[in-house]
Amino acid sequence: SSKSIQYVLEGAGFEVSNIVDEPTAAAAVLKISDGAVVDVGGGTTGISILKDGKVIYTDDEATGGSHMTMTVAGHYNIPYEEAEIFPVIKATVEKMATITQKFLTGYQVPAVYVVGGSASFEDFTGVFEKKLGLPVYRPVHPLLVTPLGIAYHCDLPPVTHKK
């Protein structure tokens, strides 16, 4: 939870001014006011649903890119590092789409925006569109959106250089 993260950071000596979840951070960078942002990271798939510029729902599920790679490694009986093939992981992407569909239940969203490095596969958005029946958009560099959003939400003083 965000409170746990805050306690850990404060325990390490940091002053916490703001905590934002990854899909919400990505939504800020993409300037989305209505829709759903699905952040497929290495270990989790997170979602934020936005209406009129406000986050009305957020959740996270423990299925991400590392699970796709483990599926490929197991299927081909090869080391994890060599396992990066989309057709074999398609079932895992379909599971992520099913998770997203569950999160969207009861919400009217016009579109879904996928971010995170795991969303970089060419056929990723097609699998989501087929399952969700909604337009699914992916930015040019989906891996960079969430880190940019986190930086955008940081309330840091300006950096000064000492001579």
Secondary structure in CASP SS format (residue, H / E / C, confidence):
PFRMAT SS
TARGET T0000
AUTHOR 0000-0000-0000
METHOD secondary structure of the structure
MODEL  1
S C 1.00
S H 1.00
K H 1.00
S H 1.00
I H 1.00
Q H 1.00
Y H 1.00
V H 1.00
L H 1.00
E H 1.00
G H 1.00
A C 1.00
G C 1.00
F C 1.00
E C 1.00
V C 1.00
S C 1.00
N C 1.00
I C 1.00
V C 1.00
D C 1.00
E H 1.00
P H 1.00
T H 1.00
A H 1.00
A H 1.00
A H 1.00
A H 1.00
V H 1.00
L H 1.00
K C 1.00
I C 1.00
S C 1.00
D C 1.00
G E 1.00
A E 1.00
V E 1.00
V E 1.00
D E 1.00
V E 1.00
G C 1.00
G C 1.00
G C 1.00
T C 1.00
T E 1.00
G E 1.00
I E 1.00
S E 1.00
I E 1.00
L E 1.00
K E 1.00
D C 1.00
G C 1.00
K E 1.00
V E 1.00
I E 1.00
Y E 1.00
T E 1.00
D E 1.00
D E 1.00
E E 1.00
A C 1.00
T C 1.00
G C 1.00
G H 1.00
S H 1.00
H H 1.00
M H 1.00
T H 1.00
M H 1.00
T H 1.00
V H 1.00
A H 1.00
G H 1.00
H H 1.00
Y H 1.00
N C 1.00
I C 1.00
P C 1.00
Y H 1.00
E H 1.00
E H 1.00
A C 1.00
E C 1.00
I C 1.00
F H 1.00
P H 1.00
V H 1.00
I H 1.00
K H 1.00
A H 1.00
T H 1.00
V H 1.00
E H 1.00
K H 1.00
M H 1.00
A H 1.00
T H 1.00
I H 1.00
T H 1.00
Q H 1.00
K H 1.00
F H 1.00
L H 1.00
T C 1.00
G C 1.00
Y C 1.00
Q C 1.00
V C 1.00
P C 1.00
A C 1.00
V E 1.00
Y E 1.00
V E 1.00
V E 1.00
G C 1.00
G H 1.00
S H 1.00
A H 1.00
S H 1.00
F C 1.00
E C 1.00
D C 1.00
F H 1.00
T H 1.00
G H 1.00
V H 1.00
F H 1.00
E H 1.00
K H 1.00
K H 1.00
L H 1.00
G C 1.00
L C 1.00
P C 1.00
V E 1.00
Y E 1.00
R C 1.00
P C 1.00
V C 1.00
H C 1.00
P H 1.00
L H 1.00
L H 1.00
V H 1.00
T H 1.00
P H 1.00
L H 1.00
G H 1.00
I H 1.00
A H 1.00
Y H 1.00
H H 1.00
C C 1.00
D C 1.00
L C 1.00
P C 1.00
P C 1.00
V C 1.00
T C 1.00
H C 1.00
K C 1.00
K C 1.00
END
